[in-house]
Amino acid sequence: MTIKTTIALSEDHLRYAEKLVENGQYPSISSVIEAGLEQMMTTGSEQDPVSAMADEINRRMELPRDQWISMEGDNVFDDIEAFIQAKLAKG
């Protein structure tokens, strides 16, 4: 069942939604809004961002120490790249 309602959007959000409709990605602005809500409903994104970030940090803190990436020194990005390449090589 569809229920008609009125919402207020910022100019930026409205322009973006209109562009998606103009590009043929969605048939209407309502469809754009519905797609965004559906994504939040299926991914659990309704949780506030700070709590979600805290949950992710806690999850990562539980990883074994050998899976951590050191953030010390001038070669942080090189260390991250090496870590990623090692993960990719393992499959």
C-alpha positions, -999 to +999 in steps of 0.1 A: +000+000+000+013+034-009+006+064+014+011+099+001+032+122+024+051+154+021+088+158+029+113+186+028+146+182+011+176+205+009+183+220-025+213+198-030+194+166-022+165+176-045+189+184-073+206+151-069+173+132-068+161+151-099+194+142-117+189+105-110+154+107-124+166+127-155+193+101-161+167+073-161+180+056-130+147+060-111+112+067-125+104+094-098+118+113-069+097+091-046+115+061-060+149+076-052+137+082-016+123+047-013+155+032-026+175+050+000+152+039+028+152+003+015+190+003+015+190+015+051+165-011+061+184-040+046+219-030+057+211-020+092+222+016+085+194+030+107+219+027+136+234+060+144+268+065+127+288+069+160+275+037+174+282+019+141+317+032+141+322+021+177+310-013+168+334-015+139+363-004+160+354-030+187+352-057+160+386-048+147+401-046+182+392-083+185+413-093+155+446-111+163+476-087+167+492-100+135+463-087+115+468-051+127+485-025+105+511-004+123+505+033+120+540+043+131+568+058+110+569+074+076+560+042+056+524+038+068+510+036+032+537+011+022+528-011+051+491-010+042+499-018+006+521-047+016+493-060+039+467-058+011+490-075-014+497-103+011+459-108+016+453-108-021+481-134-027+465-157-001+433-157-022 
